[in-house]
């Protein structure tokens, strides 16, 4: 990978700042800016709007315009066409629940950060070979810290592993000790009905749980 690529540099800066991903599934465009600003204030830099949210491309565009401090991406991206739509909406990174080589290749060709979902070592190696910048380890309920530690022992050490699904403040330290590079949080951070202040408080608690995990 070309580390001089501007988005790749920002990706690594965000991971160094706080490698936690805010997954705003169900967020609406009218509330997304306040929530994004609350996340940034809590130290978060990686924000994802899943495409099965209401008017997700509008939310992504609004975040990019009003929350430039964060790297704004799309989740639940299932096709190369959706990658192009996210790029047109000014999205910067692409997350999928699965590994599809065409989605990874299109993301990379569009100059975007690619983070496909993988649930086996075979998928992990194939995704990296296709050009993925990081791996969404999903669902984490199935890939426990013990299993993740086994993955880490065979994957290249610098590769980014982000468990998602079932990760919370109670088990974040175990995942970090097993070799997780960070983690993604959905309903434990945001769900429809929570306001920006509530999301910000949850974000601070999760950031503290990560920073205190050794």
Order of alpha helices (4+ residues) and beta strands (2+ residues): alpha-beta-alpha-beta-alpha-beta-alpha-beta-alpha-beta-alpha-beta-alpha-beta-alpha-beta-alpha
